[in-house]
Amino acid sequence: MSLRSLALLALLASGALAQGTAPDATADFIRVTGTEPLPAPLPALVDGLEASRLRAHIAFLSDPKREGRGLGSRGLEATVRYLQEQVKAAGLPPLGPGYVQTVPLREVRPGHGTVRLRLGSASLTFRAGRDAVLPTVAPSRLEGPCVFVGFGIQEPGLGHDDFRGLDVRGKVVIFRDGIPSGAAWQKPELLEKYLSSRPADRYDARLALLEKLGARAAIALEEGLDQRIRVGKEPALPYFLAAPGVPSSGEPPLARLALTPGLRTLLQGPREGTANLVIRGRVRALQGQNLLARLEGSDPALRREAILLGAHMDHLGMPAGVLHPGADDNASGVAALLEILRSLAASPIRPRRTVLFAFWTGEEEGKFGSGHYTRQPRWPLATTSAYLNLDMIGHPWLQEALRTLVAEAGLKQPEAFLDGLAPAHFAEPGLSTSHRELGPVLALAGRGTGMSLHLDWTDGKNGGSDYRDFARREVPFVRFFGDYFPDYHKPGDTLDQLDPEQVRRMARLALATAWLLADR
């Protein structure tokens, strides 16, 4: 069945065509009661996914022996070996000359760099290891005009724009950590967006905005950073970069400075000036590894096209000696991908198109594995019909968050959608805005697996997982994601905190989507 036919069926089912009206945003909410038949052999495939197998995979991947699966660790090397054994046992051949695709990387051990700010006639110098955390870039010098922009936030829905009337292109943008005062800023999604305990997450939205605005670099000003450095809560940890010559993600490099009394005084004067950053460190070459496999399609002509499923196998490792197991992030997605692979490989009936499987390295540190693949694909991106990403699928939505989502969407009858809906049977897949034909496929997959959906349309080009580089190359993508939970990116992300049955529900949805795309 073609995607055009699937779209027609979905519109007819919703009544949009029958009533002669165009679908609106509320049509992206798909309420499922029970299940509808899926084409053979999909029912057997999705029912064959086993929670016990998923749990066993997650247990292995999140075991302390895996050392948090950090880049360059023995635990991540053991993970690659384990996954390769599982793929071989399923009987799938490699994609390309071998299962492993080498990803050249660099590890940087930071030294004592400096940041010097001059605003008007006054200046201050900050030092790494005392009152500054330097950008995670190659050792270098960066200097240019700078401008202070308040909180560095742009939230049109709240009428807040710190960049109104400013041109920050080519400048070093300085902003304060935190959010404005007021009850409107206390929504959970805004607190998660701007006040996460992990700087890489707390500043992600601001850096994505600064990339869009053309900023050269960013400097965040933080209360108490100097004290945290002094007591060892902000250790200068090694970080990772792509190989020399590889284009960066585009986000401006970020420095963090302590908001000292002297800096407060400096900011009371002119808001524009110059910034000079000196980044020092020792660099060594490192080899990461992607793991790639393929299931050849059954149609002699259509097998030249492929659907690619991927999940990142790395996590945060042991920063400052503290284990971060990464059970949900992303042992859950890897386990689901293994089970999907096993189910498809064992089936005597194959989809018409080829299905590819990728276990990525380096997502946490910069989406290095998937980025390398998109630059050196082992299957042409031009004939990759879609990329499906599985990341953090072990925690269901909370009832309160679901109610907030429905309320803010402006559904005319929100209770009709929520009545009797268990959050565990709800998902919000992300889909590429420029490929609306994906929507009907997800709708059919949801109805066939008993999952109500909200289709979250996004361009994905600044996305937080491995679909980002596919989006930037205009490959249609679907993002499968569960929900954030309090121990996200913390040591408490352990097996006992997630539900293997939830992982199975999301894996069923992903498998159904992959088959429908591959067999259309």
PLY file of the C-alpha trace (Angstrom):
ply
format ascii 1.0
element vertex 520
property float x
property float y
property float z
element edge 519
property int vertex1
property int vertex2
end_header
0.00 0.00 0.00
1.39 3.42 -0.96
1.77 6.28 1.52
-0.78 8.21 -0.55
-3.28 5.39 0.01
-2.48 5.29 3.70
-3.08 9.04 3.95
-6.42 8.70 2.20
-7.49 5.92 4.55
-6.52 7.94 7.61
-8.47 10.99 6.45
-11.52 8.89 5.70
-11.29 7.26 9.11
-11.19 10.64 10.82
-14.13 11.90 8.83
-12.19 14.88 7.51
-12.82 14.12 3.85
-16.41 13.08 4.38
-17.17 16.43 6.01
-15.22 18.36 3.41
-13.01 20.07 6.03
-9.25 20.32 6.31
-7.67 18.53 9.27
-6.57 20.79 12.13
-3.99 20.38 14.89
-6.40 18.35 16.99
-6.31 15.67 14.27
-2.80 14.86 15.51
-4.40 13.33 18.63
-5.32 9.73 17.84
-7.46 8.02 20.44
-7.32 4.23 20.31
-9.72 1.89 22.09
-8.82 -1.74 21.64
-6.77 -2.73 18.60
-7.42 -2.95 14.89
-6.10 -5.71 12.63
-2.59 -5.36 11.26
-1.50 -6.99 7.98
0.17 -10.39 8.27
2.70 -11.24 9.59
2.74 -8.13 11.81
0.45 -9.46 14.57
2.78 -12.39 15.19
5.85 -10.17 15.02
4.68 -7.58 17.55
3.23 -10.23 19.86
6.53 -12.10 19.71
8.45 -9.30 21.44
9.28 -10.54 24.94
9.53 -8.36 28.04
11.81 -10.93 29.70
14.34 -10.61 26.86
14.13 -6.84 27.03
14.77 -6.92 30.75
17.78 -9.21 30.31
19.33 -6.88 27.71
18.76 -3.81 29.88
20.24 -5.64 32.88
23.42 -6.44 30.95
23.79 -2.96 29.49
23.18 -1.12 32.78
25.24 -3.46 34.94
28.03 -1.64 36.86
30.52 -3.77 34.92
29.61 -1.76 31.83
30.99 1.37 33.58
28.07 3.49 32.38
29.05 2.79 28.75
31.06 5.99 28.51
33.08 6.77 25.40
36.49 5.13 25.52
35.51 2.80 28.36
35.96 -0.96 28.54
32.27 -1.16 29.36
31.31 0.36 26.01
33.70 -1.99 24.22
32.03 -4.92 26.00
28.65 -3.54 24.94
29.70 -3.57 21.27
30.86 -7.19 21.59
27.60 -8.19 23.27
25.46 -6.56 20.61
27.51 -8.09 17.81
27.04 -11.54 19.34
23.28 -10.95 19.54
23.08 -9.81 15.92
25.11 -12.79 14.73
22.92 -15.16 16.75
19.87 -13.70 15.01
21.47 -14.57 11.68
21.67 -11.09 10.18
24.64 -10.11 8.00
26.53 -6.85 8.47
25.72 -3.69 6.60
28.85 -3.16 4.54
32.18 -5.01 4.85
31.77 -5.70 8.58
29.45 -5.13 11.51
31.62 -2.37 12.98
31.95 1.09 11.48
34.89 2.95 13.01
34.15 6.50 14.16
37.31 8.61 14.58
37.16 10.82 17.67
39.36 12.92 19.95
39.52 13.01 23.72
40.50 16.32 25.31
41.77 16.61 28.88
41.23 20.29 29.75
44.00 22.59 30.97
44.06 26.02 32.59
42.39 28.31 30.09
41.05 31.83 30.64
38.16 34.13 29.74
38.66 37.90 29.63
35.67 40.23 29.36
35.92 43.94 28.58
32.78 46.06 28.79
33.45 49.73 28.24
36.74 50.67 29.93
36.58 47.93 32.62
37.64 44.29 32.30
37.74 41.06 34.29
39.66 37.81 33.81
38.31 34.37 34.81
40.35 31.18 35.06
39.42 27.54 34.49
39.58 25.63 37.76
38.86 28.76 39.79
35.79 30.63 38.54
35.26 29.41 34.96
34.38 26.32 32.96
35.72 26.59 29.42
34.00 25.44 26.20
34.37 21.83 25.17
36.21 22.57 21.94
39.71 21.89 20.64
42.46 23.93 22.30
42.34 27.32 20.62
41.82 31.06 21.06
38.47 32.72 20.43
37.92 36.48 20.55
35.43 39.00 19.25
32.66 41.45 20.12
30.33 40.45 22.95
26.90 41.53 24.18
24.94 40.85 27.40
21.32 39.77 26.72
19.73 39.15 30.12
18.48 35.56 30.42
19.01 34.82 26.73
15.46 33.48 26.40
12.91 33.83 23.64
9.43 32.60 24.61
6.80 34.23 22.34
3.96 32.52 24.20
4.96 34.43 27.33
5.71 37.65 25.51
9.38 37.40 26.44
12.23 38.11 23.99
15.68 39.05 25.29
16.88 39.47 21.69
14.31 42.02 20.55
16.11 44.70 18.53
19.50 42.98 18.87
21.73 41.59 16.15
23.98 38.95 17.75
25.33 37.45 14.51
29.07 36.80 14.86
29.12 37.91 18.51
29.86 36.25 21.84
26.51 36.29 23.64
26.55 36.61 27.46
23.46 35.60 29.44
22.43 34.89 33.01
21.55 31.40 34.14
17.96 31.01 35.36
14.54 32.27 34.32
12.44 35.40 34.93
10.24 35.57 38.02
6.52 34.89 37.91
4.10 31.96 38.09
3.98 31.60 34.30
7.61 30.44 34.34
6.99 27.64 36.85
5.49 25.18 34.37
7.31 21.81 34.49
8.30 21.96 30.82
9.92 25.38 31.28
11.71 24.30 34.45
13.06 21.25 32.62
14.02 23.39 29.63
15.88 26.12 31.52
16.67 24.85 35.04
17.83 21.26 34.56
20.61 20.32 36.98
22.84 19.29 34.07
24.28 22.29 32.16
24.29 20.41 28.85
20.50 20.10 29.16
19.84 23.43 30.87
21.40 25.43 28.07
20.39 23.27 25.13
17.42 25.41 24.07
19.37 28.65 24.41
22.29 27.32 22.37
19.92 26.08 19.66
18.41 29.58 19.51
21.86 31.20 19.40
22.84 28.90 16.55
19.77 30.07 14.65
20.65 33.71 15.39
24.23 33.22 14.19
26.08 33.79 17.49
29.77 32.93 17.50
29.98 31.74 21.12
28.03 31.86 24.38
28.91 32.65 28.00
26.54 31.67 30.83
26.82 33.49 34.16
26.08 31.27 37.16
25.54 32.02 40.83
27.97 30.08 43.05
29.95 28.45 40.24
33.24 29.43 41.90
32.18 27.77 45.17
31.12 24.61 43.35
34.47 24.48 41.57
36.30 24.99 44.86
34.58 22.06 46.61
35.00 19.72 43.64
31.42 19.73 42.34
32.52 21.03 38.92
35.58 18.91 38.10
37.41 19.49 34.83
36.42 16.24 33.12
37.72 14.91 29.80
35.44 15.55 26.83
35.17 14.28 23.30
35.24 15.79 19.83
34.84 14.53 16.30
37.97 14.01 14.21
39.76 17.11 12.88
38.06 18.53 9.82
34.61 17.20 10.68
32.02 20.00 10.71
30.77 20.86 14.20
27.12 20.62 15.20
26.65 24.33 14.60
25.81 25.22 18.19
28.09 27.99 19.50
30.70 26.89 22.07
29.66 27.61 25.67
31.75 28.96 28.54
30.40 29.27 32.09
31.54 32.00 34.47
30.88 32.63 38.16
28.56 35.59 38.69
30.92 37.31 41.14
30.40 40.73 42.78
32.98 42.17 40.40
31.09 40.82 37.38
27.79 42.22 38.72
29.43 45.63 38.88
30.82 45.24 35.37
27.35 44.43 34.01
25.95 47.69 35.41
27.90 49.56 32.74
27.86 49.11 28.95
26.33 45.86 27.73
28.64 45.51 24.73
32.38 45.00 24.55
34.90 42.29 23.69
35.52 38.73 24.90
38.75 36.74 24.71
38.70 32.98 25.43
41.83 30.84 25.60
41.09 27.08 25.67
43.93 24.75 26.64
44.13 20.97 26.93
45.83 17.71 25.93
44.35 15.85 22.95
44.54 12.16 22.03
42.98 10.22 19.16
40.21 7.75 19.98
38.23 5.24 17.92
34.49 4.89 18.50
32.37 2.13 16.96
28.94 1.95 15.36
27.41 -1.49 14.89
25.43 -1.99 11.65
23.35 -4.88 10.28
20.80 -5.45 7.53
17.73 -7.54 6.69
17.36 -7.73 2.93
13.92 -6.99 1.52
11.90 -9.53 -0.42
11.02 -7.46 -3.49
13.76 -7.56 -6.18
13.15 -3.92 -7.11
12.06 -2.36 -3.81
14.83 -3.99 -1.77
17.10 -1.23 -3.07
15.23 1.10 -0.72
15.63 0.82 3.05
14.15 1.73 6.40
16.82 2.39 9.04
16.21 1.85 12.77
18.72 3.16 15.29
19.44 3.50 19.01
22.51 4.87 20.79
24.36 2.42 23.00
26.59 4.87 24.90
25.77 6.74 28.10
27.58 9.15 30.44
30.07 6.69 31.92
31.45 7.48 35.37
31.94 11.26 35.63
34.04 12.08 38.68
33.97 8.36 39.51
30.17 8.21 39.90
28.42 5.44 37.95
25.60 6.53 35.63
24.00 3.22 34.57
21.76 4.61 31.80
19.05 1.94 32.03
16.44 4.13 30.35
18.98 6.28 28.50
19.46 4.32 26.40
19.65 0.65 27.37
15.87 0.66 26.87
16.12 1.74 23.23
18.98 -0.66 22.50
17.09 -3.57 24.05
14.01 -2.72 21.99
16.07 -2.55 18.81
17.60 -5.96 19.57
14.16 -7.49 20.08
12.80 -5.92 16.89
15.83 -7.24 15.03
15.37 -10.74 16.47
11.67 -10.79 15.62
12.17 -9.68 12.02
15.14 -11.99 11.47
13.16 -15.02 12.70
10.17 -14.33 10.45
9.83 -16.45 7.26
8.08 -13.45 5.66
10.13 -10.36 5.01
9.00 -6.85 4.09
9.49 -5.71 0.54
12.11 -3.11 1.40
15.38 -3.71 3.19
15.51 -2.97 6.93
18.76 -1.66 8.41
19.78 -1.63 12.08
22.25 0.77 13.69
23.61 0.88 17.22
25.22 4.31 17.52
28.17 5.48 19.59
28.78 8.92 21.06
25.23 10.29 21.17
25.61 11.75 24.64
28.82 13.60 23.76
27.75 14.98 20.39
25.80 12.45 18.29
29.13 11.39 16.86
28.15 7.94 15.60
25.03 8.92 13.69
26.72 12.07 12.41
29.62 10.02 11.06
27.21 7.60 9.38
25.34 10.41 7.60
28.66 11.67 6.25
29.85 8.17 5.30
26.68 6.08 4.91
26.89 2.40 4.17
23.50 2.64 2.49
22.71 5.64 0.27
20.73 8.29 2.12
18.88 9.00 -1.14
17.30 5.53 -0.96
16.82 5.53 2.83
13.05 5.98 2.94
12.93 6.78 6.67
14.99 6.74 9.85
13.34 5.52 13.09
15.06 6.46 16.36
14.53 4.74 19.73
15.75 6.65 22.77
14.57 6.53 26.39
11.39 4.49 26.05
11.23 2.94 29.53
9.01 5.48 31.34
5.38 6.22 30.44
3.76 9.61 30.54
2.36 10.82 33.85
-1.37 11.53 34.02
-0.79 15.18 34.97
1.58 15.75 32.05
-0.88 14.13 29.68
-3.69 16.37 30.90
-1.48 19.44 30.44
-0.60 18.39 26.90
-4.24 17.93 25.95
-5.31 21.19 27.59
-2.62 23.26 25.88
-3.47 21.72 22.50
-6.96 23.18 22.76
-8.91 20.00 22.11
-12.63 20.79 21.93
-13.49 17.69 23.97
-10.39 16.90 26.04
-12.21 14.50 28.35
-13.30 12.43 25.36
-9.62 11.82 24.63
-8.56 11.29 28.25
-11.49 9.24 29.52
-10.28 5.72 30.24
-6.85 6.36 28.72
-4.02 4.78 30.71
-0.85 6.87 30.24
1.13 3.66 29.64
-0.88 3.23 26.43
-0.03 6.71 25.14
2.98 7.86 23.13
4.09 11.07 21.46
6.26 10.15 18.47
8.12 12.99 16.80
7.84 13.21 13.02
9.59 15.37 10.43
7.43 18.32 9.51
8.34 18.15 5.84
7.18 14.53 5.51
3.51 14.63 6.51
2.95 11.28 4.80
4.43 9.63 7.90
1.39 10.58 10.00
-1.08 8.03 8.60
1.52 5.26 9.01
1.94 6.09 12.69
-1.83 6.25 13.09
-2.23 2.73 11.67
0.64 1.44 13.81
-0.94 2.97 16.92
-4.36 1.49 16.19
-2.81 -1.90 15.53
-0.80 -1.96 18.76
-3.34 -0.32 21.08
-1.40 2.93 21.54
-3.11 6.31 21.55
-0.89 8.97 20.05
-0.11 12.61 19.73
1.90 13.26 16.58
4.56 15.84 17.43
5.65 17.50 14.18
9.16 18.99 14.26
11.93 19.79 11.79
14.34 17.88 14.04
17.40 19.77 12.83
18.32 20.81 16.36
16.97 17.62 17.90
18.35 16.06 21.03
19.03 12.57 19.69
20.41 10.71 16.70
17.65 11.70 14.29
19.19 15.21 14.13
21.72 14.61 11.36
19.20 12.64 9.29
16.79 15.57 9.59
19.52 17.94 8.43
19.89 15.80 5.30
16.12 15.74 4.70
15.72 12.03 5.48
12.19 11.41 6.85
12.40 10.46 10.52
10.30 9.23 13.43
11.41 9.75 17.03
10.20 7.20 19.59
10.56 8.53 23.12
8.83 7.84 26.42
8.87 10.54 29.07
11.46 12.26 31.22
11.75 11.11 34.81
13.45 12.60 37.89
16.68 10.59 37.52
17.27 11.48 33.88
21.06 11.78 33.37
21.62 10.88 37.02
23.00 7.83 38.85
19.42 6.77 39.66
18.66 5.77 36.05
18.61 2.09 36.96
16.77 -1.03 35.83
14.48 -1.15 38.86
13.14 2.33 38.03
11.71 1.40 34.63
9.10 -1.05 33.37
10.15 -3.63 30.73
6.49 -3.89 29.73
6.56 -0.19 28.85
9.65 -0.82 26.72
7.75 -3.64 25.02
4.76 -1.41 24.28
6.99 1.17 22.62
8.93 -1.53 20.75
5.65 -2.92 19.39
4.73 0.53 18.08
8.17 1.01 16.50
8.15 -2.45 14.90
4.69 -1.93 13.44
5.76 1.44 12.04
8.93 0.00 10.52
7.06 -2.88 8.85
4.33 -0.64 7.43
6.96 1.67 5.96
9.10 -1.17 4.63
6.25 -3.18 3.10
4.14 -0.42 1.55
0 1
1 2
2 3
3 4
4 5
5 6
6 7
7 8
8 9
9 10
10 11
11 12
12 13
13 14
14 15
15 16
16 17
17 18
18 19
19 20
20 21
21 22
22 23
23 24
24 25
25 26
26 27
27 28
28 29
29 30
30 31
31 32
32 33
33 34
34 35
35 36
36 37
37 38
38 39
39 40
40 41
41 42
42 43
43 44
44 45
45 46
46 47
47 48
48 49
49 50
50 51
51 52
52 53
53 54
54 55
55 56
56 57
57 58
58 59
59 60
60 61
61 62
62 63
63 64
64 65
65 66
66 67
67 68
68 69
69 70
70 71
71 72
72 73
73 74
74 75
75 76
76 77
77 78
78 79
79 80
80 81
81 82
82 83
83 84
84 85
85 86
86 87
87 88
88 89
89 90
90 91
91 92
92 93
93 94
94 95
95 96
96 97
97 98
98 99
99 100
100 101
101 102
102 103
103 104
104 105
105 106
106 107
107 108
108 109
109 110
110 111
111 112
112 113
113 114
114 115
115 116
116 117
117 118
118 119
119 120
120 121
121 122
122 123
123 124
124 125
125 126
126 127
127 128
128 129
129 130
130 131
131 132
132 133
133 134
134 135
135 136
136 137
137 138
138 139
139 140
140 141
141 142
142 143
143 144
144 145
145 146
146 147
147 148
148 149
149 150
150 151
151 152
152 153
153 154
154 155
155 156
156 157
157 158
158 159
159 160
160 161
161 162
162 163
163 164
164 165
165 166
166 167
167 168
168 169
169 170
170 171
171 172
172 173
173 174
174 175
175 176
176 177
177 178
178 179
179 180
180 181
181 182
182 183
183 184
184 185
185 186
186 187
187 188
188 189
189 190
190 191
191 192
192 193
193 194
194 195
195 196
196 197
197 198
198 199
199 200
200 201
201 202
202 203
203 204
204 205
205 206
206 207
207 208
208 209
209 210
210 211
211 212
212 213
213 214
214 215
215 216
216 217
217 218
218 219
219 220
220 221
221 222
222 223
223 224
224 225
225 226
226 227
227 228
228 229
229 230
230 231
231 232
232 233
233 234
234 235
235 236
236 237
237 238
238 239
239 240
240 241
241 242
242 243
243 244
244 245
245 246
246 247
247 248
248 249
249 250
250 251
251 252
252 253
253 254
254 255
255 256
256 257
257 258
258 259
259 260
260 261
261 262
262 263
263 264
264 265
265 266
266 267
267 268
268 269
269 270
270 271
271 272
272 273
273 274
274 275
275 276
276 277
277 278
278 279
279 280
280 281
281 282
282 283
283 284
284 285
285 286
286 287
287 288
288 289
289 290
290 291
291 292
292 293
293 294
294 295
295 296
296 297
297 298
298 299
299 300
300 301
301 302
302 303
303 304
304 305
305 306
306 307
307 308
308 309
309 310
310 311
311 312
312 313
313 314
314 315
315 316
316 317
317 318
318 319
319 320
320 321
321 322
322 323
323 324
324 325
325 326
326 327
327 328
328 329
329 330
330 331
331 332
332 333
333 334
334 335
335 336
336 337
337 338
338 339
339 340
340 341
341 342
342 343
343 344
344 345
345 346
346 347
347 348
348 349
349 350
350 351
351 352
352 353
353 354
354 355
355 356
356 357
357 358
358 359
359 360
360 361
361 362
362 363
363 364
364 365
365 366
366 367
367 368
368 369
369 370
370 371
371 372
372 373
373 374
374 375
375 376
376 377
377 378
378 379
379 380
380 381
381 382
382 383
383 384
384 385
385 386
386 387
387 388
388 389
389 390
390 391
391 392
392 393
393 394
394 395
395 396
396 397
397 398
398 399
399 400
400 401
401 402
402 403
403 404
404 405
405 406
406 407
407 408
408 409
409 410
410 411
411 412
412 413
413 414
414 415
415 416
416 417
417 418
418 419
419 420
420 421
421 422
422 423
423 424
424 425
425 426
426 427
427 428
428 429
429 430
430 431
431 432
432 433
433 434
434 435
435 436
436 437
437 438
438 439
439 440
440 441
441 442
442 443
443 444
444 445
445 446
446 447
447 448
448 449
449 450
450 451
451 452
452 453
453 454
454 455
455 456
456 457
457 458
458 459
459 460
460 461
461 462
462 463
463 464
464 465
465 466
466 467
467 468
468 469
469 470
470 471
471 472
472 473
473 474
474 475
475 476
476 477
477 478
478 479
479 480
480 481
481 482
482 483
483 484
484 485
485 486
486 487
487 488
488 489
489 490
490 491
491 492
492 493
493 494
494 495
495 496
496 497
497 498
498 499
499 500
500 501
501 502
502 503
503 504
504 505
505 506
506 507
507 508
508 509
509 510
510 511
511 512
512 513
513 514
514 515
515 516
516 517
517 518
518 519
